[in-house]
Amino acid sequence: MIFLDSTYLIGLILKNDSLYYKSHLLKPYLDDENKIINNTVFNEVLNSVTSNNSHYDLNHIKKLLLSFNIDFLTSDDYLDSFDIFEYYNFSVNFSDCTILNTMQNYNINQITSFDSDFDKIKGVKRIYLK
């Protein structure tokens, strides 16, 4: 199983995104993977894409986001994410800490992301293109 970060997903959706080309190059390598996001990523992607002032197809976005397993965070997950946030001395943003929490809960060690903050996390392999 692999976690998909918002940077990758936004690149898949927005043609004017700087990561559009790289996201589409990565996609075939992930087709056979079981993919998961959490509600943080779901919200980040939807908010980013719809506030971008570019043309987007909401039906395409819904179909894409709902094609993944979605982990809906609980109050306990948010408390655990605060612990992760503090553990990294706030150098990893809180949204990323919710991602790390989901990854821990599902024993996932791979994330597709263009966010280099995940390189700070021991045991997490970031899948991306330079």
URBELDA-V208009 format. One record per residue. N is the residue number from 1. RES is the residue in one letter. PHI is phi as a letter, one per 40 degrees, with the letter a starting at -180 (999 if undefined). OMEGA is omega in radians with two decimals (none if undefined). NEAR is the number of other ideal C-beta (glycine too) atoms within 10 Angstrom. Layout:
n:N res:RES phi:PHI omega:OMEGA near:NEAR
n:N res:RES phi:PHI omega:OMEGA near:NEAR
This chain:
n:1 res:M phi:999 omega:3.14 near:13
n:2 res:I phi:b omega:3.09 near:17
n:3 res:F phi:c omega:3.11 near:27
n:4 res:L phi:b omega:-3.14 near:24
n:5 res:D phi:c omega:-3.10 near:26
n:6 res:S phi:c omega:-3.12 near:24
n:7 res:T phi:c omega:3.10 near:23
n:8 res:Y phi:c omega:-3.07 near:25
n:9 res:L phi:c omega:3.09 near:27
n:10 res:I phi:c omega:3.07 near:22
n:11 res:G phi:c omega:3.09 near:23
n:12 res:L phi:c omega:-2.99 near:19
n:13 res:I phi:c omega:-3.00 near:21
n:14 res:L phi:c omega:-3.13 near:20
n:15 res:K phi:c omega:-3.14 near:11
n:16 res:N phi:c omega:3.12 near:9
n:17 res:D phi:c omega:-3.11 near:18
n:18 res:S phi:c omega:-3.12 near:12
n:19 res:L phi:b omega:-3.11 near:19
n:20 res:Y phi:d omega:-3.09 near:15
n:21 res:Y phi:c omega:-3.13 near:12
n:22 res:K phi:c omega:3.13 near:17
n:23 res:S phi:c omega:-3.13 near:23
n:24 res:H phi:c omega:3.04 near:12
n:25 res:L phi:c omega:3.14 near:12
n:26 res:L phi:c omega:-3.00 near:18
n:27 res:K phi:d omega:-3.12 near:13
n:28 res:P phi:c omega:-3.14 near:8
n:29 res:Y phi:c omega:-3.09 near:12
n:30 res:L phi:b omega:-3.03 near:16
n:31 res:D phi:d omega:-3.10 near:7
n:32 res:D phi:c omega:-3.12 near:6
n:33 res:E phi:c omega:2.97 near:13
n:34 res:N phi:c omega:-2.98 near:11
n:35 res:K phi:b omega:3.12 near:15
n:36 res:I phi:b omega:2.97 near:21
n:37 res:I phi:b omega:2.98 near:23
n:38 res:N phi:b omega:-3.08 near:26
n:39 res:N phi:c omega:3.05 near:14
n:40 res:T phi:c omega:-3.14 near:23
n:41 res:V phi:c omega:3.11 near:27
n:42 res:F phi:d omega:-3.12 near:18
n:43 res:N phi:c omega:3.13 near:13
n:44 res:E phi:d omega:-3.12 near:19
n:45 res:V phi:c omega:-3.10 near:24
n:46 res:L phi:c omega:3.12 near:19
n:47 res:N phi:c omega:-3.12 near:11
n:48 res:S phi:c omega:-3.08 near:16
n:49 res:V phi:c omega:-3.07 near:22
n:50 res:T phi:c omega:3.10 near:12
n:51 res:S phi:c omega:-3.04 near:8
n:52 res:N phi:c omega:-3.10 near:14
n:53 res:N phi:f omega:3.06 near:7
n:54 res:S phi:b omega:3.13 near:12
n:55 res:H phi:c omega:3.11 near:8
n:56 res:Y phi:a omega:3.14 near:15
n:57 res:D phi:b omega:-3.06 near:11
n:58 res:L phi:c omega:3.11 near:10
n:59 res:N phi:c omega:3.09 near:8
n:60 res:H phi:c omega:-3.14 near:12
n:61 res:I phi:c omega:3.12 near:18
n:62 res:K phi:d omega:-3.12 near:11
n:63 res:K phi:c omega:-3.13 near:10
n:64 res:L phi:c omega:-3.06 near:14
n:65 res:L phi:c omega:-3.12 near:19
n:66 res:L phi:c omega:3.09 near:9
n:67 res:S phi:c omega:-3.13 near:10
n:68 res:F phi:c omega:2.92 near:17
n:69 res:N phi:c omega:3.14 near:13
n:70 res:I phi:b omega:3.06 near:14
n:71 res:D phi:c omega:3.10 near:22
n:72 res:F phi:c omega:-3.05 near:9
n:73 res:L phi:c omega:3.08 near:16
n:74 res:T phi:b omega:3.06 near:10
n:75 res:S phi:d omega:3.10 near:7
n:76 res:D phi:c omega:3.10 near:10
n:77 res:D phi:c omega:3.11 near:19
n:78 res:Y phi:c omega:3.08 near:14
n:79 res:L phi:c omega:3.09 near:10
n:80 res:D phi:c omega:3.11 near:19
n:81 res:S phi:c omega:3.04 near:23
n:82 res:F phi:c omega:3.09 near:14
n:83 res:D phi:c omega:3.10 near:11
n:84 res:I phi:c omega:3.12 near:18
n:85 res:F phi:d omega:3.12 near:20
n:86 res:E phi:c omega:-3.13 near:10
n:87 res:Y phi:d omega:3.14 near:12
n:88 res:Y phi:c omega:3.08 near:16
n:89 res:N phi:f omega:3.08 near:7
n:90 res:F phi:g omega:3.13 near:10
n:91 res:S phi:c omega:3.04 near:10
n:92 res:V phi:b omega:-3.04 near:19
n:93 res:N phi:c omega:-3.00 near:13
n:94 res:F phi:c omega:3.09 near:14
n:95 res:S phi:d omega:3.10 near:18
n:96 res:D phi:c omega:3.09 near:24
n:97 res:C phi:c omega:3.06 near:23
n:98 res:T phi:c omega:3.08 near:23
n:99 res:I phi:c omega:3.12 near:33
n:100 res:L phi:c omega:3.10 near:24
n:101 res:N phi:c omega:3.10 near:24
n:102 res:T phi:c omega:3.13 near:25
n:103 res:M phi:c omega:3.10 near:23
n:104 res:Q phi:c omega:-3.11 near:16
n:105 res:N phi:c omega:-3.11 near:16
n:106 res:Y phi:b omega:-3.10 near:15
n:107 res:N phi:f omega:3.12 near:7
n:108 res:I phi:b omega:3.11 near:18
n:109 res:N phi:b omega:3.12 near:14
n:110 res:Q phi:b omega:3.09 near:15
n:111 res:I phi:b omega:3.01 near:24
n:112 res:T phi:c omega:-3.04 near:23
n:113 res:S phi:a omega:3.01 near:23
n:114 res:F phi:b omega:3.13 near:21
n:115 res:D phi:c omega:-3.07 near:18
n:116 res:S phi:c omega:3.08 near:10
n:117 res:D phi:d omega:3.14 near:16
n:118 res:F phi:c omega:3.07 near:23
n:119 res:D phi:c omega:3.12 near:12
n:120 res:K phi:c omega:-2.97 near:11
n:121 res:I phi:c omega:3.12 near:19
n:122 res:K phi:c omega:3.09 near:5
n:123 res:G phi:g omega:3.12 near:7
n:124 res:V phi:b omega:3.09 near:18
n:125 res:K phi:b omega:-3.14 near:12
n:126 res:R phi:c omega:3.11 near:16
n:127 res:I phi:c omega:-3.09 near:19
n:128 res:Y phi:a omega:3.02 near:19
n:129 res:L phi:b omega:3.11 near:11
n:130 res:K phi:c omega:none near:4
